[in-house]
Amino acid sequence: MPYATTNPYTGKVEKTFPDATDAEVTQAIENAHKAFLSWKKTSFADRAKVMQKAADLLRKDIDAYAKLLTLEMGKVICEAKAEVELSAAIFEYYAKNAEKLLTPEKLPVANLAEGDAVLVHEPLGVLLTIEPWNFPYYQVARIIAPQLSAGNTILLKHAGIVPQSAAACEKLMLRAGLPKGAFKNLYAAHSQIELILNHPFVRGVALTGSEGAGAVVASAAGKALKKSTLELGGADAFVVLADADLEKTVKWAVFGRHWNGGQVCVSSKRMIIDDKIYDEFVKRYTAGVAGLHAGDPFDPATTLAPLSSQSAADELKEKIRQAVTLGATATEVGPKVPNQGAFVQPTILINVADNNPARNWEFFGPVSMLFRAKDEDDAVRIANDSPFGLGGSVFTSNPSHGAEVARRISTGMVFVNHPTMVKADLPFGGIRHSGYGRELLGLGIKEFVNHKLIDVVDINAAF
């Protein structure tokens, strides 16, 4: 199926793009390698100018970039603008910090080693990045900003439903002054991923996507002996302790589950509430969800977006039906969503028993699973009873105790009194079925560099 822009609100196919040929893919790899040979020698100062220019261009043309997000995947317009700004902040972060993050490290050798030992961080070469549709700019920015800053070059295989956003990313970097070929958008078919990874010029792959896609790509990368990082699904726990401020907590719960239409790896999918306040929380949360307004994502009054496609909406509805068949109770909440657009009625699932397989599913849309915890220890048990381990949060009126509880939750990120957050200066990544590796900060920029030891040893040293 070709890459296509289909407006998820109107259902209209706006534009289609053909898949790249094998010859075009190979040429892009060769061009990226040629660009790498010069880009890796470019000074950090000159690379920083490109990153800062990209940030400036995103901010200057924020309305146009945001409009494209809303058109292609249905993101409400205010959230689309926020994504553009977040992407700009990431480029700016690396413009300011890349050189410092990759400064050679002098090792404190003593009796265990000899010489003047230094650890340097050198780029690997051409990288492949495979990105999803739910954050068409942010997902790309958080890999290309650090890796281009490190001196690598990149090929992008974006999701099939956001081809114009993908093209906009490439055009942005060219306008920012990046050498031609150093970042190339490829409308590559899934069948061409192995072709790319097997090419000797390609040195690694970063994927954000589903568990299934991650397993396939990691396997192909492993066979080719290429480095990979994976950011996969999530079912973040939203733990509400007995002493939580319910008014604030419920507001964050509604937001944390429903921003971006609920189509976020780190949205608050599993709400785990202490028995003492469970009933009151459910009452308030249901009212909060009912207050969401589904409609045209270009309308500033809309607070609940359609899903990215009709097929995504149909898949989510089928998952709800399966969960109920397996024993869960589903309650639809709020006014009926419009018939026009890829909408799913906000739904609350309860009575999801320990032996119900749906307990371990990721519902990618406005579906909340609510769990009653006997006490704090039981809440932690439920939080950790998941194949995923991406983000999570703990709500309490005692932040220091919240931090103690956060340490007991087995995920890559835990926030106290806030849903899982994404910022330019916070690391991102998870464990178990949520993947491996980290993006952003120094952790991200060092994922695809050669940590090379250079040790100058006194040739006159005695043997």
Secondary structure, 3 states (H helix, E strand, C coil): CCEEEECCCCCCEEEEECCCCHHHHHHHHHHHHHHHHHHCCCCHHHHHHHHHHHHHHHHHCHHHHHHHHHHHHCCCHHHHHHHHHHHHHHHHHHHHHHHHHCCCEECCCCCCCCCEEEEEEEECCEEEEECCCCCCCHHHHHHHHHHHHHCCEEEEECCCCCHHHHHHHHHHHHHCCCCCCCEEECCCCHHHHHHHHHCCCEEEEEEECCHHHHHHHHHHHHHCCCEEEEECCCCCEEEECCCCCHHHHHHHHHHHHHHHHHCCCCCCCEEEEECCCHHHHHHHHHHHHHCCCECCCCCCCCCECCCCCHHHHHHHHHHHHHHHHCCCEEEECCCCCCCCCCCCCCEEEECCCCCCHHHHCCCCCCEEEEEEECCHHHHHHHHHCCCCCCCEEEECCCHHHHHHHHHCCCCCCCEECCCCCCCCCCCECCCHHHEECCECHHHHHCCCEEEEEEEECCCCCCC
